[in-house]
Amino acid sequence: MEEKQPLITIKELTRWYPDSKTPLFNKLNFELCKGDFTVIVGRSGVGKSTIVKFLIGQIKPAKRAVYYKMDDMAHFSDSEVQKYRKKIWIVFQDDKLIKSLSVKDNIVYPLRLENMDDTTIQSKYRNISTKLHIENLNRLDCRAISGWEKQKVAIARAMINDPEFIIADEPTGNLDWEYTQEIGDLLVEANNMWNTILLITHDIHLLNYIKTKVKVKVFKMWN
């Protein structure tokens, strides 16, 4: 079997609390490979969100610590970071939808940013809305839908432009268990469609639920 090339590699990464001698995490090693469903799990305060900031280029790493396809991200210029960010997408706990736009316009927003032609946009939208069963939300204003429906829209938006990987950062933090399971199912479906998924969560129940659906790589962060 051909060995997967990592999309992201973290080597011996240490991050310190501000004005403290105690590290947030120390000599952390991590790898995300294409096609994986990887879960970083740990309680609040262990540095999960800080890892996300490194992965999206919000925090500049030390040399030889964080790599994208084996390119050292410490050497990325601002323009290279922006180019890299276009290859990934993140689903946040608070969805980050543009409330003044319709559901459809939110989902196709990444395609508009790429100046894609309308025919391709409509085709991609029909495809993703059918696969995720959200056709009924098509013309609704984002202010008129529920919290879990907003997360469905956020996942559809993340998937529509075929990013190299999707980061889901505590996407079920504000949801009841019934809707948490539905979001878990959508992430599994996204992975089954060859999307690489990195889920960040403190919810062990969600992790255990997803593990019944798909093969998962688990990275535990405790302190």
N, C-alpha and C positions, 0 to 999 in steps of 0.2 A: 504493500500500500504506500502511495506517495505521501511523504511527510508534508504537513501543512506549513506554509510559510506564515509567520506571525504578522499580523497587521500592527499590533502594538506590543512592545517589549519594555518592561520596567526592570532596571537592574540596580539593586542596592540603594534604592531611593530612601532618603531620610528627610523628614520635615519636622521642624521644631515649632513648638508653641511660641508665640511672640513673648519676648522678655522672660523666657523660662529655660531652665536647664533640662527639662523633660521633653523628649521628642514626642510628637504626635504619632509618628510611626518611624521605625528604625530599620534600615537596610531591607526595605520591602522589595520583593521580586514578584513579577506578574507578567502573564502573557495572554494575549487575545488573538486567536487564529481565525481565519476566514471560515465562515459557516458555523462557528461555535455558538452555543447558547451558554454564556458565562454569567454567573451570579456572584457579585461581591456582597457578602452579608456581614452585618455587624451592628451593634447598637449605636445610638446617636453619640457623637463625640469622638469616634475612633478614627475619623479622617476620610470617610467614604466620599464626602462632597469635595474634599481637597484633592482626592485622586481624580475626580471628574474635572476639576479645574486644570490639572496637569494635562489631562487627555484632550481637552478642547483648546489648549494653548493659552488659557487665561493666566496661568502661572508659568513662568519660564523656568525650566529645570536646569540643574547643574549639568555639566558636560558628562556624557556617557551614562546618563541615568534613564532617560525616556527616549524611545526610538519609535518612529513610524516607518514600517517596512525597512527597518535596519538603518534608516537615516536618523542621525542624532538631532532631536528637536531643539537642543540647546543652540544649534547653529541656524535655526530658521529665522529669516527676516520677518518683519511685520507682514509683508506681502505674501510670503510663503505660508505664514500662519493662516492668513485669510483664505488662501487657495486650499489649504488642508481642511479648514473648517467646512468648506463647500462639499467635501467628500463624506462628511459624517452628518448625523442629525441627532438631536437630543430631545427626549420627552421628559418634561419636568413634572413635579408634583402639582404645580398650579397651572399646568397646561400651556400657558403663554400664547393663547390664541388672540387674534386681533378681533376684539369684541364687536367692532363696527362692521365687520365683514360677515357674509353668509358662511355657512359650513363649507360649501363648495369652494368659495373664494379662499378660505383659509387653507384648505387641503391643497389647492393648486398653486398656492403662493410661492413655494420653492421653484416651480416651473416658470412662473412669471419672472422671477429673479434671473433665471437663465435665458430669458428672452426666447423661450420656446414657442413654436408656432401653435396657433389655436387648434388645429386638427390633432396634433400630437397631444396637446393638453387635454382635450376632450376624451381622447382614446385612453390615456393613462388614468384619467379620473373615473371613467366608466369601469375600467378594470379593477381599480383599488376599491371603489365603493361597492361593487358587486361582491368581491372576495371578502370584504369585512362587513357586509350586510348593513350598510348605512345609507342606502338609497333613500330611505324615508326621511333622512335629515337634510337632504340636498339643498332645499331652498330656505331653510330656517336660519334665522339670525342666531349667532352664537350666544347671545344673551338669553335666548329662549330655551336652551337645552340644559339638561341636568349635568352634574359634575362628572358622572361616569361616561355620559355621552360625549362630553368635551374631551375626555381622555381617549375615547375611541377616535375622535376627529384628529387629535394630536398624533396618534399612532399612524393613522392614514396619511397625514401630512409628512410624517417621518419616512414612510415607506415609498411614497409616490415617485421620488426621483432616484430610487435604487442607490442609496448611500452605501459606502463601503462597510460601515457598521452603524448601528443605532444604540445610543446610550439611553436607557430608561432609568431616570434618577428618582427613586421613590414614587413611581407613578400611581400607586394605590394608597398613598399615605392618608388621604382624606375620605376613603371609600369604605362602605360596609363590605362584609365578607362576600356577599352574593356578587357584588359588582367587582370586587377584587378578583374573584375567580374569572369573571368575564374578561377583564383586562389581561390576566394571566393567559387565558385561552388565545387572545389576540396576539400576544407576544410569541406564543408557541406557533401560531399560524404563520406569523411573519418569519420565524425561523424555518418553518417547513417550506417556505417560498424562497429559501436560500439567502435570507437576510441574516447577517451576523448580529447577534444581540448581546449587549452587556447590560444586565439588570443590576441596579444598586438598590438594596433594600435592607431593612431591619426586621422584616416580617418572615419569621421562620415558617409560619403556616403557608404563606405564599410559595416559598421555596419548596417545601415538601409537596405542595399541590402540583407545581410545575414539573417536579421530578417524576411524577406519575405519568406525565404526558410526553416528555422528550428527554433525551440524554443531556445532562447539565454538567458543566464544570463549575465547581464551587470554590470560591476563594474567601476564606474566613478572616475577618479583622476583629481582633479582640485586644483590649488592654486593661 
